Amino acid sequence: MATLGVNIDHVATLRQARLGKEPDTLFAAAIAEQNGADQITIHLREDRRHMQLWDLKMLKKTVQTKLNLEMAAVDEIVNIACSIKPDTVTLVPEKREELTTEGGLNLKIENIEKYIKQLKDNNIEVSVFIEPNLEMIKLAKELGADAVEIHTGKYANLTDKKEIENEILRIKKAAKLIKTGGMRLAAGHGLNYHNILPILELNLIEEYNIGHSIISRAVFFGMAEAVSKMKSMINGIF
Ligand code: PXP
């Protein structure tokens, strides 16, 4: 059985659009957990475009499953992680201009070994978000990563059948090497209710981290109730 990490960043994105209090990220996390999420995943970006430090601190107190913090490998955020101590940290590449995380982390960047050690010394499990690239996976092992999250963004964006097949093969080989290396195996980015099917068929991935497609579906499944509730209220039915 694979586990599901629900990424709730988009709840914070919506809240930040008005800089107000709703929708509440703690409520979103609780509903996700009550419906089977095994983990709540959030990304505290350096530009704080969605999740704020406040969210991280409060979610650390309220999440009952596991809290996985996606973050850049930089001093400021590593120090925040070490003081708040989420269960897991997933190191991701971060560029200010990007709409979402583009590509996997290059593990040849400066200070990465130091950051992994610092996080592990603080009893935080460290996962690295990388492309399904065998050289990077070997490096992840050498650097002491506990887990690898395979970046499925390229796979999710492909449209050509042959290219999709090749990418699935690449993911399969990567997944096997990660397991042989004794690291926990996660996957995520761009996965939706359709493109996840061939990945599920591999029967190798232990954990999925999914956000955009879940929050998108939640909008539509919640829309009918939200509209009819307001319509009732403006007609005096509470
Ligand atoms: N895993 C990682 C490491 C990510 O950075 C993201 C995006 O924040 C996700 C999973 C979830 O991606 P998506 O929102 O496309 O499902």
Residues whose N, C-alpha, C, O or C-beta is under 5 A from the ligand:
A	BS01	PXP	N7 H43 E70 V92 T101 F129 G188 H189 G190 L191 N209 I210 G211 H212 S213
